[in-house]
Amino acid sequence: MADAKLSGEVYKNATSAWHRYLSDLSPLRPALFRYCRGLTGNPWDADDLVQETLMRGFSILGFGQAEITDPRAYLLRIASNAWIDWQRRKAVEGAALDQIAAVSPQHASAGHVDAAAVRDAGAVLMQTLAPQERAAVVLKDLFDMSLEECARILGTSIGAIKAALHRGRSRLQDAQSTRPKPRMNPGKALLDRFARLYNERDMPGLVALMLDDGGIEMMGVEMEVGRKWFERKETGWFAHNFQLMPPGTRWEPIDYNGEPIVLVLAKHDGNDVLLSVMRLEAIEDRISRIRSYAFSPETLDEVANTLGLLRGPAMYSLLDLGKKGEVA
């Protein structure tokens, strides 16, 4: 497959249009979140559905269709279709897992393995793998791509792909007898260490906690994958956390509805104000995925209300960082 390159003009125009799109639709975001919350039953999946709805809506605009006169109906219709697609995808993933189990070298050598049992255990496992691991297993074992192709597609090294394949395949094999947890939640010691390093403003220590092929996603705003992104001292996600957060901001690990999360808190008139929430996934003693909800005010509202906290200024995009917000 021939390589292609996006021009700087395309990147600049797309970035500008995306932020303007988010700004124009911000009045509709609370209603969209409530609708997605009703479909999914929890704030995390609701936020995922909101983000997918917005991205689908933005991509459709690029086709140059007729002017959208009712943006609210437009977004809710997209959310409905996306939710239906999610449900259909479960059946497709089940079939794909059957295929992976059939072609994976580890499973091919274990002739006594029952395919249905592998599929059922694998379905749980594949939902909990770090994104890079899941993609590596599917690209290599299902699409039979070379290690070089996998590395190029996923933007990482061949060594990182080999490590991801080893972890993913091993866990698929282990799933025959052991059902993994719904998510690969970090242990208390790892979560406490993560928060402590943040509170000490120790960026090298935080970067060292990340897997080489891990991922960081600021919901709806940006995504970083791989160590070279984490280490950026001026523009990286870790660096921005220290540069843009108010003085005295602290990171506090807690248990929220049975899931360990990290709260990002600041003081306002003597009260704790919730600025963001981080959800982490881990493999052994390393972090494989971070999801930040700093630009998801409806999700933060639900967490803040549950914990009896104030919520910081509502922000949907990077443009909001330049606006003065009020504590909710």
C-alpha positions in Angstrom: 0.0 0.0 0.0 1.4 3.4 -1.0 2.0 6.0 1.7 0.1 9.3 1.7 0.8 12.5 3.5 -1.7 15.2 4.6 -0.7 18.7 3.7 -0.3 21.3 6.4 -3.2 23.3 5.0 -5.6 20.3 5.4 -4.4 19.8 9.0 -4.8 23.5 9.8 -8.3 23.8 8.2 -9.5 20.6 9.8 -8.4 21.6 13.3 -9.9 25.0 13.0 -13.2 23.6 11.6 -13.4 21.0 14.3 -13.0 23.5 17.2 -15.6 25.8 15.6 -17.9 22.9 15.2 -17.6 22.0 18.9 -18.1 25.6 19.9 -21.3 25.9 17.7 -22.8 22.7 19.1 -21.9 23.3 22.8 -25.4 24.4 23.8 -26.7 21.0 22.6 -24.1 18.9 24.5 -26.0 18.5 27.8 -29.1 17.1 26.0 -27.0 14.8 23.8 -25.2 13.5 26.9 -28.5 12.8 28.7 -29.8 10.9 25.7 -26.6 8.8 25.4 -26.7 8.3 29.2 -30.1 6.8 28.9 -29.0 4.5 26.1 -25.8 3.2 27.7 -26.7 3.2 31.5 -23.4 4.7 32.7 -21.4 7.9 32.3 -18.3 6.4 30.7 -20.1 4.7 27.8 -22.3 7.7 27.4 -19.2 9.9 27.0 -17.9 7.5 24.4 -21.2 7.6 22.5 -21.2 11.4 22.6 -17.7 11.6 21.2 -18.5 9.1 18.4 -21.7 11.0 17.6 -19.8 14.3 17.3 -17.1 12.8 15.1 -19.7 11.1 12.8 -21.6 14.4 12.5 -18.5 16.3 11.6 -17.4 13.8 9.0 -20.8 13.9 7.4 -20.6 17.6 7.0 -17.5 17.1 4.9 -19.7 15.6 2.1 -21.2 19.0 1.5 -24.8 17.9 2.1 -27.7 20.4 2.5 -27.6 22.8 5.4 -28.6 21.2 8.7 -31.6 23.2 10.0 -32.2 21.2 13.2 -28.8 20.3 14.7 -30.4 18.7 17.8 -32.4 16.2 15.8 -29.3 15.7 13.6 -27.1 14.7 16.6 -29.7 12.5 18.3 -30.4 10.6 15.1 -26.6 10.0 14.7 -26.4 8.9 18.3 -29.3 6.4 17.8 -27.6 4.9 14.7 -24.3 4.7 16.5 -25.8 2.9 19.4 -27.5 0.4 17.1 -24.2 -0.1 15.4 -22.5 -0.8 18.7 -25.0 -3.6 19.4 -24.6 -5.1 16.0 -20.8 -4.9 16.4 -21.0 -7.2 19.3 -22.1 -10.0 17.1 -19.5 -9.2 14.5 -16.7 -9.2 17.1 -17.9 -12.6 18.3 -17.5 -14.0 14.8 -14.1 -12.3 14.5 -12.9 -13.8 17.7 -13.9 -17.2 16.5 -11.7 -16.6 13.5 -8.8 -15.3 15.6 -9.1 -18.4 17.8 -9.0 -20.6 14.7 -5.9 -19.0 13.1 -3.8 -18.0 16.2 -0.7 -20.2 16.4 -1.1 -20.7 20.1 -4.6 -22.0 19.7 -3.8 -24.1 16.6 -1.2 -26.0 18.6 -3.8 -26.7 21.4 -6.0 -29.1 19.4 -8.3 -29.9 22.4 -9.4 -26.2 22.9 -13.1 -25.7 22.4 -13.6 -22.8 19.9 -16.8 -21.5 21.6 -15.1 -21.4 25.0 -12.1 -19.5 23.5 -14.6 -17.1 21.9 -16.5 -16.4 25.1 -13.4 -15.9 27.2 -11.7 -14.0 24.3 -14.7 -11.7 24.0 -14.2 -10.5 27.6 -10.5 -10.3 27.1 -10.5 -8.3 23.9 -12.8 -5.7 25.5 -10.2 -5.2 28.3 -7.0 -5.2 26.2 -5.2 -1.9 25.7 -6.1 -0.6 22.2 -2.6 -1.3 20.8 -2.7 -4.9 21.9 -6.1 -5.6 20.5 -5.2 -3.9 17.2 -1.9 -5.8 17.0 -3.6 -9.2 17.5 -6.3 -8.5 15.0 -3.9 -7.1 12.3 -1.3 -9.9 12.7 -3.5 -13.0 13.4 -6.7 -12.1 11.6 -5.4 -10.1 8.6 -2.0 -11.8 8.5 0.0 -8.6 8.2 3.7 -8.5 8.8 5.3 -7.1 11.9 6.6 -4.1 9.8 3.1 -3.4 8.5 1.6 -3.6 12.0 4.2 -1.2 13.4 3.6 1.3 10.6 -0.2 1.2 10.9 -0.1 1.6 14.7 2.7 4.1 14.7 5.1 2.2 16.9 8.2 -0.1 16.8 8.4 -3.7 15.8 9.6 -4.5 19.3 6.5 -2.9 20.8 4.3 -4.9 18.4 6.0 -8.2 19.4 5.5 -7.3 23.1 1.8 -6.5 22.5 1.3 -9.7 20.5 2.9 -11.8 23.2 0.7 -10.3 25.9 -2.5 -10.5 23.9 -1.9 -14.1 22.7 -0.9 -15.3 26.1 -4.0 -13.8 27.7 -6.2 -15.3 24.9 -4.7 -18.7 25.8 -5.1 -18.2 29.5 -8.7 -17.2 29.0 -9.5 -20.8 28.5 -9.5 -21.3 32.2 -9.5 -17.8 33.7 -12.0 -15.1 33.0 -10.3 -11.7 33.2 -11.9 -8.7 35.0 -14.2 -6.5 32.9 -11.4 -3.9 32.8 -7.7 -4.1 33.6 -7.9 -1.8 36.6 -4.6 -0.8 38.2 -3.8 -2.1 41.6 -3.9 0.3 44.6 -0.1 0.6 44.8 0.2 1.6 41.2 -2.7 4.1 41.4 -1.2 5.6 44.5 2.2 5.9 42.9 0.7 7.5 39.8 -1.1 10.2 42.0 2.0 10.7 44.1 4.2 11.4 41.1 1.6 13.8 39.8 1.5 15.7 43.1 5.3 15.8 43.1 5.2 17.1 39.4 7.6 14.3 38.5 7.1 14.0 34.7 10.0 11.5 34.1 8.5 9.3 36.8 5.1 9.4 35.2 6.4 8.6 31.7 8.3 5.7 33.2 5.1 4.2 34.4 3.7 4.0 30.9 4.0 1.0 28.6 5.9 1.7 25.5 2.8 1.0 23.4 0.3 2.6 25.8 -2.2 5.3 25.0 -3.5 8.5 26.4 -6.8 9.9 25.3 -8.3 13.3 26.3 -11.8 12.5 25.4 -12.8 14.5 22.2 -9.6 16.5 22.1 -6.5 14.5 21.5 -4.8 11.1 21.6 -1.2 10.1 22.2 0.2 6.7 21.5 3.8 5.7 22.3 6.6 6.8 24.5 8.0 9.5 22.1 4.6 11.3 22.5 4.6 11.0 26.3 8.0 12.5 26.6 7.3 15.7 24.9 8.2 18.4 27.4 6.4 21.4 25.8 3.4 20.0 24.0 2.8 16.5 25.4 -0.2 15.6 27.6 1.8 15.1 30.8 3.5 18.5 30.3 0.2 20.2 29.7 -1.1 18.9 32.9 1.5 20.7 34.8 1.5 23.9 32.6 -2.3 24.5 32.5 -3.6 23.3 35.9 -4.0 26.0 38.6 -1.4 26.2 41.3 -2.1 23.8 44.1 -3.9 21.3 41.9 -3.7 17.8 43.4 -4.4 14.3 42.1 -6.4 12.0 44.4 -7.1 8.3 43.8 -10.5 7.0 44.9 -12.9 4.2 44.4 -15.9 5.3 42.3 -18.7 2.8 42.0 -16.3 -0.1 42.3 -13.7 1.3 39.9 -10.4 3.0 40.9 -10.2 6.5 39.3 -8.1 9.6 39.9 -9.7 13.0 40.7 -8.0 16.2 39.7 -8.9 18.7 42.3 -8.2 22.4 43.0 -9.4 24.8 45.7 -11.9 27.5 45.2 -13.1 29.6 48.2 -11.9 26.9 50.5 -13.8 24.1 48.7 -12.6 21.3 46.5 -13.4 21.8 42.8 -13.3 18.9 40.4 -11.3 19.8 37.3 -11.0 16.4 35.7 -11.2 12.6 36.1 -8.7 10.1 34.9 -9.5 6.4 34.3 -6.5 4.1 34.1 -5.9 0.6 32.7 -2.8 -1.4 33.6 -0.9 -4.5 32.7 1.0 -5.8 35.7 2.8 -2.8 37.2 2.7 -0.5 34.1 -0.1 1.8 32.7 -1.5 0.8 29.4 -4.2 3.4 28.9 -5.3 6.7 30.4 -8.6 8.4 29.6 -9.0 12.0 30.7 -12.4 13.7 31.0 -11.3 17.3 31.4 -13.4 18.3 28.3 -16.5 16.3 29.3 -18.4 18.5 31.7 -21.5 16.4 31.7 -19.5 13.4 32.8 -17.7 15.5 35.4 -21.1 16.8 36.6 -22.3 13.3 37.4 -19.1 12.4 39.2 -19.0 15.7 41.1 -22.7 15.4 42.2 -22.2 11.8 43.4 -19.2 12.8 45.5 -20.7 16.1 46.7 -18.1 18.3 44.9 -18.2 21.5 42.9 -17.3 21.1 39.2 -14.8 23.4 37.5 -15.5 25.5 34.4 -17.2 23.7 31.5 -14.9 23.0 28.6 -15.6 21.2 25.4 -12.5 22.1 23.4 -9.1 23.7 23.5 -10.7 27.0 22.6 -12.4 27.0 26.0 -9.1 27.2 27.8 -8.9 30.8 26.8 -12.3 31.6 28.2 -13.1 32.5 31.8 -15.4 29.9 33.3 -17.5 29.8 36.4 -17.4 27.1 39.0 -20.6 25.0 38.8 
